[in-house]
């Protein structure tokens, strides 16, 4: 029997992290989707790098970026 897993792409994490008037609907949908996942989450190193890059573009403090990436990695299986 195979194990179900969910691959989560960068945009979901970015939308879940940011809430602006222009991205309110995407933010709400991303948060709701991530909260309802019951299967194990898989992310790639590329997703983590793209997520960190997006946060840098929004001028988020490096410490907060590191914490966010660690949180994602801790709750996921990270693949090369």
C-alpha positions in Angstrom: 0.0 0.0 0.0 1.4 3.4 -0.9 1.5 6.3 1.5 -0.4 9.5 0.5 1.7 12.7 0.6 1.0 16.2 -0.4 3.6 18.3 -2.2 3.2 22.0 -1.3 4.5 24.6 -3.7 6.1 28.0 -2.8 3.0 30.1 -3.6 0.9 28.5 -0.9 3.5 29.3 1.8 4.0 32.8 0.5 0.3 33.6 0.4 -0.1 32.0 3.8 2.6 34.3 5.2 1.4 37.6 3.7 -1.9 39.3 3.9 -2.4 42.5 2.0 -5.6 44.0 0.7 -4.7 42.8 -2.8 -4.0 39.2 -1.6 -6.6 38.7 1.1 -8.5 36.0 -0.7 -5.4 34.1 -1.6 -4.1 34.4 1.9 -7.3 33.0 3.4 -7.4 30.1 1.0 -3.8 29.3 1.5 -4.1 29.3 5.3 -7.3 27.2 5.1 -5.7 24.7 2.8 -2.6 24.3 4.9 -4.6 23.9 8.1 -6.8 21.2 6.6 -4.0 19.0 5.4 -4.0 15.5 7.0 -1.6 13.7 4.7 2.2 14.2 5.3 3.5 17.4 3.6 6.5 17.2 1.2 8.5 20.2 0.2 11.7 20.5 -1.9 14.8 22.5 -1.1 13.9 24.6 -4.1 10.5 25.5 -2.5 12.3 26.6 0.7 14.8 28.7 -1.2 12.0 30.4 -3.3 10.0 31.0 -0.1 13.0 32.7 1.6 13.7 34.7 -1.5 10.1 36.0 -1.7 10.3 37.0 2.0 13.6 38.8 1.3 11.9 40.7 -1.5 9.3 41.9 1.0 12.1 43.1 3.2 11.3 40.6 6.0 14.0 40.4 8.7 16.4 37.6 8.2 15.7 36.1 11.6 12.0 35.8 10.8 12.8 34.2 7.5 15.0 31.6 9.1 12.3 30.9 11.7 9.6 30.5 9.0 11.8 28.2 6.9 12.6 26.1 10.0 8.9 25.9 10.8 8.0 24.7 7.3 10.9 22.2 7.3 10.0 20.8 10.8 6.4 20.1 9.7 7.4 18.6 6.4 9.5 16.0 4.7 12.2 18.0 2.8 13.5 16.4 -0.4 16.4 17.5 -2.6 
